[in-house]
Amino acid sequence: MWQEDNNRLTRSFKFADFVTAFSFMTGVALIAEKMNHHPSWTNTYNEVVIHLSTHDAGNVVTELDRKLATVIDKLYDTL
């Protein structure tokens, strides 16, 4: 579940292994590029942590962040 804190949405995603986590990141990257809205994230082995905020709006959470979060959730549910 996404948590809103410090003017950003954050969620951690866990996977069976690094390859699956990296595949997820690739999918998110393609979606983010199409939306022209790019996340801050980290990856450690099988865990991906994503932080969303809108830099152009002063680094706060906007509808664009919520929309991207929803699309990311849908992608995660398919894996």
C-alpha positions, 0 to 999 in steps of 0.5 A: 500500500502507498504511504503519503509522507513528507510530500511524497508517495512511497511503496515497497515492492517485494519479488521472488528474486532480482530478475523479477524485481528488475523486470518490474523496474523496466516495466515501470520505466517504460510507463513513466517515460510515456507519462513523462513522470519519473520516480525516485527509486532504489533496488536491493536484490528482490525489493524495489522502493518507489517514491513519487512526487511532482518536482515541477509542482514544488516536490509535492504529491499531485494527481499525476503521482496518484495516477502513476501509483495506480498504474504501477500497482496494476503492473505489480498485480500482473507479476 
